[in-house]
Amino acid sequence: MSETNATPDGTVIIRVPGSPEIVWRTRRMLSLGADAELAAEIANSDADVHDIERLLKAGCPLELAWTITQPVDAGS
């Protein structure tokens, strides 16, 4: 089963578990210091991995970078 999300501009993002995109995102987060659980959570989210990477390069701790880049829940 895939997860489908629409962005504010109407772009549809489809993430398929085990797809090359998810594998890359997971590996990238592992290489940036995330543990396996956090890497998988980020890989399956709508967060921009490149934004997390930029925050880390600026000295931001990984947990804080993840918090900052999590999409805001429109239902809250």
N, C-alpha and C positions, 0 to 999 in steps of 0.2 A: 504494500500500500504506500502511496506517496502522500506527502503533505503539500498542500497548495495554499499559498498566501498571496494576497494582492497588496501592492504597495500603494501609498497615497496617490501616485501618478497613474495608477491603473495597471502597472506592470505585474504580471503574474509570475510568482516564483514557485517552482515545483522542486522539492527536495525528495529524492528517492533513497530510502535507506540502502546503504551499501554501494551507492553510485560512486563513480570516480570523483565527483565533486565532494561528497561527504567524506570519502577516504582522504582526499587531499586536505580538506579543512581540518580533519582530525589530526592528521600527521603534522600539519603546520602548527596547530595549537600545542601538540606534544613537544615539538621542537622549540617552542617559545616558553616552555616550562610548565604547562598545565599537566595535571595528573590525568589518567585515562578517563575518569568519570567527567571531569570538567571539560576536557577536550571533546568528548562525545556530545556533551550538552551544548557547547558552543557550536560545534559542527552542524548540529541539527537545528540550530536557531536561525533567526533572521539577522543576527548581528553580523556586521561587516568585519571579517577577519583582518582586513588591512587597517581598519580604524583601531582595532585592538593592538596590532603590531606598532602603529604609529605612537599610540599612548605608551606602550612599553618602552619604546626607544626614547621617549621624553622622560622616562623615569617613573612612570605610573606603575604601581603594583598590579599584578595580573588580576586579582580578585576585583580591584577597583575598576580596572579597564573593562572587565566583563560587565560590571554593574552599570557603568556609564553607557556602554554600547547596547544594552538590552533595549529592545523596542518598548515604548511606553504602551501599556495596555489601554486601548481606547475605551474599554468598558469600565474603567475605574473612575 
